[in-house]
Amino acid sequence: MSFANAIRAMAAAVERGDAQGVVACFTPDGLYHDLFYGSYRGGDIARLIDDYFYRDGRDFRWDMIDPVEADGIGYARYVFSYTPKAAGLEGKRAIFEGVAYCRMRDGKLLEYREVANVSMALVDMDFAPERVVELIRWQSTELRKRDETQRHL
């Protein structure tokens, strides 16, 4: 499967709430790193979808735009949105844009990571400032753990 087909199939499976369909887009040892919920590998990716995405949201929409791939590395711009389920967020719509960057192996996703501008969604959902700071602190910690960041520290 091409990167464009794999990334779009993954997004469509998320929209359907099809956790096993998401897993099927990945290699058995594939990694999905989510900006909010952290890293999930292999079959555990289903838990990310069932236990977190669909626990916290509904009515997911995920458009992968302009996917490109070279030498087993793929990038796609995206727009992602959902309706939060949390009390006090009724009627809100979280929407943000980002870029997925992936590694492929044998026609499947080996690694999915993303960079996204989530600030608009957090404002739209009236997140408390301390929750925003907590998310930013966690993302900073995650970035500092990665191999490619080490020479910058």
Buried (B, 14 or more C-beta within 10 A) or exposed (E): BEBBEBBBBBBBBBBEBBBEBBBBBBBEEBBBBBBEBEBBBBEEBBBBBBBBBBEBBEEBBBBBEEBEBEEEBBBBBBBBBBBBEEEEBEEBBBBBBBBBBBBBEEEBBBBBBBEBEBEEBBEBBEBEEEEBEEBEEEBEEBEEEEEEEEEEE
